[in-house]
């Protein structure tokens, strides 16, 4: 059945199921869109072999779902952490490469045994986490292939994220204090668990793609991942041949006025660290407003809507006739900012689909910092536009 013939009520918009399945669990990227919702949108508004674009790729949810369902995918993000994670999520290893990863793991890489250099960006991590990660990173070069090294770095990233989110390092109750320091054994067990989940998740992705006639070796060639701001996409030579070929944009742009740490880990209540970039061997150095298209003050918000308009005007030539733009977004103050968002899209050359009811959902257990007392940053909107 063609996408145009399908109808969807987007029942998964209100899904509260945890992020899981395929390769989605490789890393918990901030403000991740529900894979169930993305899958529903992709199936409803594109066909096999169609191009699906996400110009604010983040953790790569749209890219993974597009590939898993037989589509071709284009993803971009100006955050090198996002491009690293998405590449790992969509690059399968051979059986022999996985054997090499498990052989590396069997040597207990978190244990003492190598000289450690300077801690660098890892110095902001608690010592109980910093030292084992440094030991493992010092051994990463023992793996002969870059794809193997990337998988291990991603696994270390997820292990570190798990440790910081658990009660080990920052106990919430008095009873937790006796377990306040994760042991090397605990971290080693978690790293093994993460690697096993990554291998299983990749097998699931390959199995799903195979159901749509896509073989394992074809998968990387069906996606294009770029480190680029959305408004600079058309300067990339590799996109020249794709003008007029994108059938669907499924994306979640930065949320205006909402404090989301796309480029840092939070340590405890107030401290932040750039450790993810050292773990992945990626570059950083920019302020938060660089990743959110503008700060939370009034001038920053004005800049946000200017960049939003510029971004979607820039990528408009990539869209095919009848292409749909679907965006999941939240606002600090929706009454003021939602109309500005829609106006920016209209100026960029898009028509708001007013035939659809406005879909709004409350995201449980989501707490973000936003300016002012009257804000609704945990309320997300699903918006539909078409190219004029």
C-alpha positions in Angstrom: 0.0 0.0 0.0 1.3 3.4 -1.0 2.0 6.0 1.8 -0.5 8.4 0.2 -3.2 5.7 0.6 -2.6 5.1 4.3 -4.2 7.0 7.1 -2.8 7.3 10.6 -4.3 8.6 13.8 -0.7 8.6 15.2 -1.7 6.5 18.1 1.9 6.3 19.2 2.1 10.0 19.8 1.1 9.4 23.4 3.2 6.3 23.9 5.1 6.3 27.2 7.1 3.1 26.3 10.7 3.4 27.2 13.2 4.0 24.4 14.2 0.5 23.3 14.6 -1.8 20.3 16.9 -1.9 17.3 19.9 0.3 18.0 18.0 3.0 19.9 19.5 2.0 23.2 23.1 2.6 22.3 23.0 6.0 24.0 20.4 8.1 25.7 20.4 11.4 23.7 18.6 14.3 25.4 15.0 14.9 24.3 14.9 11.7 22.2 11.8 11.3 20.1 9.8 8.1 20.6 10.9 5.5 18.0 7.3 4.2 18.0 6.0 7.7 16.8 8.8 8.1 14.3 8.1 4.6 12.8 4.4 5.5 12.5 5.2 8.7 10.7 7.7 7.1 8.4 5.4 4.3 7.4 2.4 6.6 7.0 4.1 9.2 4.8 6.9 7.5 2.8 7.4 4.4 0.7 10.3 2.0 0.5 13.4 3.6 -1.1 12.1 7.1 -0.4 14.5 9.6 1.1 13.7 10.7 4.7 15.6 13.7 6.1 16.3 14.8 9.6 18.1 18.1 9.7 18.3 18.1 13.5 19.3 14.5 13.8 20.3 14.3 17.5 20.6 10.6 18.5 19.6 9.4 15.1 16.1 8.0 15.9 14.7 9.0 12.5 17.7 7.7 10.6 17.5 4.3 12.4 13.8 3.9 11.8 14.0 5.0 8.1 16.7 2.4 7.5 14.9 -0.3 9.4 11.9 0.2 7.2 13.5 0.1 3.9 13.9 3.9 3.3 17.0 5.9 2.5 18.0 8.4 5.2 19.8 11.8 5.3 20.7 13.2 8.7 22.7 16.2 9.8 23.6 17.8 13.1 26.2 20.4 14.1 26.9 18.4 17.2 29.8 16.0 16.6 28.5 13.8 19.4 25.2 13.3 17.5 27.0 12.4 14.2 29.3 9.9 16.1 26.3 8.2 17.8 24.2 8.0 14.7 27.1 6.5 12.6 27.7 3.8 15.2 23.9 3.0 15.4 23.8 2.4 11.6 27.2 0.8 10.9 27.1 -3.0 11.2 30.2 -5.0 12.2 31.2 -8.3 10.6 31.2 -11.5 12.7 35.0 -11.4 12.9 34.9 -7.7 14.0 32.6 -8.6 16.9 34.9 -11.5 17.8 37.7 -8.9 18.1 35.6 -6.7 20.3 34.8 -9.5 22.6 38.5 -10.6 22.7 39.3 -7.0 23.7 36.7 -7.1 26.4 38.0 -10.4 27.8 41.3 -8.7 28.6 39.5 -6.7 31.3 40.2 -3.2 29.9 39.0 -1.3 32.9 41.6 -2.9 35.2 45.1 -1.4 35.9 47.8 -2.3 33.5 48.7 0.7 31.3 50.3 4.1 31.8 47.7 6.8 31.9 48.3 10.2 30.4 46.5 13.4 31.3 42.8 13.2 32.2 41.8 16.1 29.9 38.0 16.5 29.8 37.6 13.4 31.9 39.0 15.3 34.9 35.5 16.6 35.8 34.2 13.0 36.4 34.4 11.3 39.8 37.6 9.4 40.2 35.7 6.0 40.5 34.4 6.5 37.0 37.2 8.6 35.5 40.1 6.2 36.1 38.5 3.0 34.6 37.3 4.9 31.5 40.9 6.3 31.0 42.3 2.8 31.3 39.8 1.5 28.7 40.5 4.5 26.3 44.2 3.8 26.6 43.5 0.3 25.3 41.1 1.2 22.5 43.9 1.4 19.9 44.5 -2.3 20.4 41.5 -2.9 18.3 42.6 -2.9 14.6 39.5 -1.5 13.0 37.9 2.0 13.3 34.4 0.5 13.4 35.4 -1.7 16.3 36.9 1.3 18.2 33.8 3.3 17.6 31.6 0.6 19.0 33.7 0.3 22.1 33.8 4.1 22.6 30.0 4.2 22.3 29.7 1.4 24.9 32.0 3.3 27.3 29.8 6.4 26.7 26.7 4.4 27.6 28.4 2.9 30.6 29.5 6.3 31.9 26.0 7.7 31.4 24.5 4.8 33.3 26.9 5.4 36.2 26.1 9.1 36.5 22.3 8.5 36.3 22.4 5.7 38.9 22.4 6.2 42.7 25.9 4.9 43.0 27.7 8.2 42.6 24.9 10.5 43.9 22.7 8.5 46.4 19.3 9.9 46.9 18.6 8.0 50.1 20.7 7.3 53.2 20.4 3.6 52.5 22.1 4.1 49.2 25.3 5.6 50.6 27.0 2.3 51.3 26.8 1.7 47.5 27.9 5.2 46.6 31.1 4.1 44.7 30.7 1.8 41.7 33.4 -0.8 41.7 35.5 -1.7 38.7 33.7 -5.0 38.7 30.3 -3.3 38.5 31.5 -1.1 35.6 33.0 -4.1 33.9 29.8 -6.0 34.1 27.8 -3.0 32.8 30.2 -2.6 29.9 29.8 -6.2 28.9 26.0 -5.8 29.2 26.0 -2.8 27.0 28.2 -4.4 24.3 25.8 -7.4 24.3 22.8 -5.2 23.9 24.5 -3.3 21.1 25.3 -6.5 19.2 21.7 -7.7 19.6 20.3 -4.3 18.7 22.3 -4.2 15.5 21.1 -7.7 14.6 17.5 -6.5 15.1 18.1 -3.5 12.8 19.6 -5.7 10.1 16.8 -8.2 10.4 14.2 -5.5 10.0 16.0 -4.0 7.0 16.3 -7.4 5.4 12.5 -7.8 5.5 12.4 -4.8 3.2 15.0 -6.3 0.8 18.0 -4.4 2.2 21.1 -6.6 2.8 23.6 -6.0 5.6 26.4 -4.7 3.4 24.0 -2.2 1.7 22.9 -0.5 4.9 25.6 2.1 5.3 25.2 3.1 1.6 21.6 4.0 2.2 22.3 6.7 4.7 24.1 10.0 4.5 25.2 11.5 7.8 26.6 15.1 7.9 28.1 17.3 10.6 26.4 20.5 9.5 24.0 23.2 10.6 20.7 22.8 8.8 21.0 26.2 7.2 24.3 25.2 5.6 23.2 21.8 4.2 23.0 22.9 0.6 26.7 23.8 0.6 27.5 20.1 0.8 28.3 18.7 -2.7 26.9 15.3 -1.8 23.4 16.7 -1.6 23.4 18.3 -5.0 22.0 15.2 -6.7 19.2 14.9 -4.1 17.3 18.1 -5.0 13.6 17.3 -5.2 14.0 13.8 -3.9 13.2 14.0 -0.2 9.6 12.7 0.5 9.5 13.3 4.3 11.2 15.4 6.9 10.8 13.9 10.4 12.7 15.9 13.0 12.7 17.4 16.4 14.5 20.8 16.3 15.9 22.4 19.5 13.2 23.6 21.8 13.1 27.4 22.0 13.7 28.8 25.5 14.2 25.3 27.0 17.4 24.3 28.7 18.4 20.9 27.2 22.0 19.8 27.6 22.8 18.3 24.2 26.5 18.7 24.6 27.2 17.9 28.3 26.6 15.4 31.0 25.2 16.7 34.2 27.1 15.6 37.4 24.9 15.8 40.5 22.6 18.8 40.7 24.7 21.6 39.2 28.0 20.5 37.7 28.5 19.7 34.0 31.2 17.8 32.0 32.3 17.6 28.4 33.6 14.1 29.0 31.5 12.5 26.3 33.6 14.3 23.6 36.8 12.8 25.0 35.3 9.4 25.2 34.2 9.4 21.6 37.2 11.3 20.3 34.9 14.1 19.0 35.3 17.9 19.1 33.5 20.4 21.3 34.1 23.8 22.6 30.9 25.6 21.9 28.4 27.2 24.3 24.9 25.7 24.8 23.3 28.4 22.6 25.3 27.1 19.6 23.5 23.8 19.8 20.1 25.2 20.6 20.1 27.9 17.8 19.9 30.7 20.4 19.9 31.5 24.1 16.9 31.7 26.4 16.9 35.5 26.7 14.8 37.6 24.3 17.6 38.2 21.8 18.5 34.6 21.9 14.9 33.6 21.1 14.7 36.1 18.3 17.9 34.6 16.9 16.3 31.1 17.2 13.3 31.9 15.0 15.6 33.6 12.5 17.7 30.5 12.2 14.7 28.2 12.1 13.4 30.2 9.1 16.8 30.2 7.4 17.2 26.5 8.0 14.0 25.4 6.4 14.3 27.9 3.6 17.7 26.4 2.8 16.6 22.8 2.7 13.3 23.5 0.8 14.9 22.7 -2.6 15.6 19.1 -1.4 11.9 18.4 -1.0 9.8 16.6 -3.6 6.4 17.8 -4.7 3.9 16.8 -2.0 6.6 16.2 0.6 5.6 16.5 4.3 7.5 18.1 7.2 6.7 16.6 10.6 8.2 18.3 13.7 8.1 17.4 17.3 8.8 20.5 19.4 8.3 21.9 22.9 8.3 25.5 24.0 9.1 27.5 27.1 5.9 29.6 26.7 3.8 28.0 23.9 1.2 30.8 23.7 3.9 33.2 22.6 6.4 30.9 20.9 4.2 28.5 18.9 2.7 31.3 16.7 6.3 32.6 16.1 7.4 29.1 15.2 4.5 28.7 12.7 5.2 32.2 11.2 8.9 31.3 10.7 7.9 28.2 8.8 5.5 30.1 6.6 8.2 32.7 5.8 10.5 29.8 4.9 8.0 28.7 2.3 5.8 26.1 4.0 2.1 25.8 4.6 0.8 24.6 8.0 -1.6 21.7 7.6 -4.6 23.0 9.4 -6.8 20.1 8.4 -5.1 18.0 11.1 -6.0 18.5 14.8 -3.2 20.0 16.9 -1.6 17.0 18.7 -0.3 17.9 22.2 1.1 15.5 24.8 2.5 15.8 28.3 5.8 14.0 28.7 6.0 12.2 32.0 9.0 12.7 34.3 10.5 15.3 32.1 11.9 18.3 33.9 13.9 21.0 32.2 15.0 24.4 33.1 13.2 27.3 31.3 13.0 31.0 31.8 10.2 32.4 34.0 7.7 30.8 36.2 5.0 30.2 33.6 6.4 27.6 31.2 5.3 24.3 29.8 8.5 22.8 28.5 7.3 19.2 29.2 4.4 19.7 26.7 5.3 18.6 23.2 3.5 19.5 19.9 3.4 17.5 16.7 3.3 19.9 13.8 2.7 19.2 10.1 3.8 21.4 7.2 4.0 21.0 3.4 6.1 22.8 0.9 4.3 25.7 -0.9 
